[in-house]
Structure formats: C-alpha cells, structure tokens
Amino acid sequence: MLYHPQNATHFMNAHITTNQIDWNPILSRMNYAAGQSLPTYTGDLKAALLNHAGLTSHPKGEEAYQLAREMARLTTFCDPEIVYWFSRLVSLMND
C-alpha cells in the first residue's frame, strides 16, 4: 500500500510489518496536532526508527533514513510517509 495523505488514518491503524519488524509501536505514537492536517510523531522520529530497526550503529542506517525523507519529500513529506519509506528500505537492506 502506497501512502497517501487521504489514507493517513488507515495507514496509522493498519498493522504494518515488514521483514519481521512490527512498525506499529512507531505509528501508534503519531497524533494529529491542532492546525495540522497530517499526523506527526511525538519525539525524535529518526532515533526511534533507527533504534526500532536495530540500525543505530549500522553504517547504512543514517543513509536509509535520509533517503526515506527524500522520497517522502516528493509527495506529502509527513511522518507516516517517512515511516513507510524507511520500512521499505530496511526490508531491502535485510534481504
């Protein structure tokens, strides 16, 4: 499922698992803030993603996160979309 802002609630409520990594703990920390149309992560998204995927010390972890941000920038550039693209990149790294 590709991320689309109209599906933000569905995306956050879907049980997203790739390569045995359950991304729901990250997605469940996203909330809608007043005046914002898309949910945001409460905390340091980069640190949370790298830690959750076990890539904090991996030489390509930072690069995967930055690439996920660049991919998200092409459309909505919102936190759920960054999680989506990061999860896809991690699944490629683990194959």
N, C-alpha and C positions, 0 to 999 in steps of 0.2 A: 504494500500500500504506500503510495507516494503521499507525502504530507501536503495538505492544502489548508490554508487558514480557516476555511469554512468547516473543516473537519477537526478543528483543534480539540474540541471536547471529546469527540470519538477517539482521536489519536491518544489523548491522555488517558482515556478509560480502557483502551484496548490493552490486552496482555501481550506486550512486546518482548519476545525472547529471540535472540539470535546467537547461534553457536553456544548454546547453554548459558548465556548471560541474560538474566532477567532484568530488563530495564525499568520495570515498574517502580522500584524504590526511587529512582531519579524522577520519573514522570509524576509520581504522586506528590512530590514537593513543589509542583508548579501550581501557581494560583493566578487568578485574574486580579489585577490591581485597579483601583479606581482610575478611570480615564484611559485605560488601555484596552485595546480590542483583542489582544492575544495574551496568553498566559506567560508568566516569567518564572524562572527558577529562583527559589529563595536560598541564596547562598552563592558560593563560588562554583559555577557550573563546570568550569574546566577541571578544577581539582576533584570534584565529585565524579565526573566521567572517567578521568584517568585512574582514580583510585578504584572505582567500581569495576572497571575492566581489567584491573591489575597491570596497568601500563604506566604507573607513576615513574618508574625507573627505566622503562623501555625506551630505546633510542628513537623509535618512531612514534611514540605516544603523543608528544607535543605536535609533531607534524600532522598526525591524523586529526587532532583537534582543530588545528588551524585550517586544514583542508575542509573539514566539516563546516566551519564558519564561512569559508569562502563559497562553498556550494550553497549554503543557506542564504547567503547574501544575494544570490541570483534571483530569489523569489521573496519570501517574507522576512527572512533574517530574524526569526523568532527562536526562542529557546527549545520548544518541542521539535522544531525542524533541525536544529543543531544536533539534538539527541538522536534523531532519526538517521541523519547522515553519518554521525560518529559511529552508531551501531553497525551500519552497513560497512564502513571502512574497517572496523575492528573484525567483523566477520571475514573480510578478505585477508587481513593480517594473520588470522588464526587458521586459515585453510592451508 
